[in-house]
Amino acid sequence: MSRTEKNLQEAFAGESQANRKYTAFAKKAEAEGYAQAAKLFRAAADAETVHALNHLKELGGIKSTKENLIEAISGETHEFQSMYPQMIADAEAEGIKGALRSFNYANEVEKIHADLYKKMLDALGKNEDVDYYVCQVCGNTFEGEPPDKCPICGALKKSFKMVE
């Protein structure tokens, strides 16, 4: 791997993290009543997404939808089979309850994501129109109408946001 490819990977990771961080900062600013600061954070987050996508494109990381679904299944499966179980064990051993909850939520949802990606791969080209809802507490992702209570975190139905 060339230095430039390594730099593109590092830049993609950094820009992706900046997007998520600035998105969180925007939510906090909004909650504190700082609408203009929130707007600036959202603008910067959007710019970081543009940068990250440009870097990923240059890395050849965006392929056909079928190939992208296969890669997504692999990534999600790795997370719930290998990555999160070790993180859960570490958080349990260290007694860090907030991290344990966060890791458990993510681990359970990654299984759902892998299944949804597999289902999409099997249905690719059939043009089904299905809505997806995401629990804003744990990230649980539902195909179709969400339940009255999230089975992962217990949040009420109003905590689910439809994805456009």
Secondary structure, 3 states (H helix, E strand, C coil): CCHHHHHHHHHHHHHHHHHHHHHHHHHHHHHCCCHHHHHHHHHHHHHHHHHHHHHHHHCCCCCCHHHHHHHHHHHHHHHHHHHHHHHHHHHHHHCCHHHHHHHHHHHHHHHHHHHHHHHHHHHCCCCCCCCEEEECCCCCEEECCCCCECCCCCCEHHHEEEEC
